[in-house]
Amino acid sequence: MQAAEVATSLLTLFAGVGIFLIACSMMSSHLEALGSKKLKALFAKTGKSKLVGVGVGTVTTAAIQSSSATTVMVIGFVNAGILTLTQAAAVIFGANVGTTVTGQLVALGLFGKNTVSTSVIFAAFAGVGAFIRTFAKKDKWQHAGGIAAGFGMLFAGLSMMSNAMAYFSEREQVRLFLATFENPFLLLAVGALLTALLQSSSVMTSMVIAMTVSGLITLEQGIYITMGSNVGTCITALLAGLTSTRNAKRTALIHLLFNVGGAAVFTAVGLCLRLGHTGYGELFSKLFPRAPQLQLAMFHTVFNVCTVLFVLPLTNPLVKLVCKIVPDKAPTANEQTPHCCYVEEHMLSTPPLAVQQTKNEILRMAEIANENCNLACDRICTLQNEHAEQFCANEQQLDYLRTTLHGFIARLLKADLGEKDRLFLTAAIRSVSDLERVGDYAENITEYADHLLQANAAFSPQAVEEVRRLQDAINRLFADALAAYRNDDTAALQRALQTEESIDALTEQLTQTHIRRLGEGECSPEVGAQYLSLSANLERIADHYVNVAKTIRGRAAA
């Protein structure tokens, strides 16, 4: 019978941890989807001051209930060049403060043992959220229901963990075994290791609070395990930084040094307190008497806030230190290869922000494609090849972006996204292909220039002037198409459509003029063939630009 009870309690504990993890993930994804615009606006303010950066990190982490997700998001932004190291450090400091909100919620949920438990009241939100998600039609309400369901499941999981802990706390042999773990450094190591395995300091802290309240471990033990969990949560960021740019590695290192430094200072102070026959446990028991739910949660908050207050003035020296540890190097062949500036693998953990970064990467791709279009026109008009290296690098970049973005978008479409974001991503796959085709047509134009050189021929001044007129019209079209795409600007789309019609008419007019020149012998058949092919390719480039701009119609209707 005892074996069955032990097995039941262990299974209950694992079930509670699983529900808690799923709840955190649900709340995170739905909060991101519902408040993605606000999150983007928040991150845009990080450049104002370090305190603003701390506030952004605090609010973001409190909202999405995951300091690891915030830190990985920050690493992605640093990798994309959106945040500087100093800005990233401030946001990471704030993330450590924001993660204490979960501990406070858990402590609140453990009140009311003699009446209706607050944990049970909050757990009821799972049913409310499920009801909303079942009957709601709009994305906004679907996400609101998901947040409510995740919030309720958080406390349902906590309740299951607490019940399992209560059973083990009644077993004398279990308490005696756990009592042997008194060494602070061992407790720090246990907290770090278990957090690294769970990939969530919030879950670890919540479990430790439940263990402390049930009497399974002492408050002093719980405090050192919690400090260890702050170190263990760095593993996620370190893994994210390993495969990223040098600045992303530095960001992960800032996170590690910050958390390890805070734990080291507080451990040193704790050892000094022990010499005076006291400790953090006794101190916080006196500060919050008859409220064991709050004692560990409040230590967690004080620990993180004090660490931020201590380290914040040292941000610049800390940034200099990590730059020395991970120094700049001369660019290698690997770093000169095509790459993404905005899209980064770890951004998949924050889908709504990843959608915005996908759009930024496509806008960058469009600029590269148009640059090659202009370089190709210059090449065939002047028959000079001075920008050949830049043209080839751009073409390689376009091919790389097509492959990379298609794969990234395919993975992003599997995430829980709003209807508007899903429509954008579906159209984005076509837009990426359109822009890559612009590069192909530009490459065709350079080949026509090569044919002219081989034939020792060239366009007449009149033909060159006509090509330049087409080139100017396409650049106007590109500017309007890009404005439409960037801002969902329907007025810009209308201008682009009108310009496309004028390009079609101009192409037809220039074709007829050139055929007349051919008939009158003003140019050779070789030159005539290349001119007609060129004008056809430029017309197709205009069509692809308009295709990209037209994708805003679907988004506007959503």
Secondary structure, DSSP 8 states (H G I E B T S, - for coil): -HHHHHHHHHHHHHHHHHHHHHHHHHHHHHHHHHHHHHHHHHHHTTTS-HHHHHHHHHHHHHHHT-HHHHHHHHHHHHHTTSS-HHHHHHHHHHHHHHTHHHHHHHHHHT--SSSS-HHHHHHTHHHHHHHHHHH--SHHHHHHHHHHHHHHHHHHHHHHHHHHHHHHHT-HHHHHHHHT---HHHHHHHHHHHHHHHT-HHHHHHHHHHHHHTTSS-HHHHHHHHHHHHHHTHHHHHHHHHTS-HHHHHHHHHHHHHHHHHHHHHHHHHHHHHHTT--HHHHHHHHSTT-HHHHHHHHHHHHHHHHHHHHGGGHHHHHHHHHHHS------TTTTS---SS--GGGGGSHHHHHHHHHHHHHHHHHHHHHHHHHHHHHHHH---TTHHHHHHHHHHHHHHHHHHHHHHHHHTTS---HHHHHHHHHHHHHHHHHHHHHHHHHHHHHHHHHHHHTT----HHHHHHHHHHHHHHHHHHHHHHHHHHHT-HHHHHHHHHHHHHHHHHHHHHHHHHHHHHHTTSS-HHHHHHHHHHHHHHHHHHHHHHHHHHTHHHHHH-
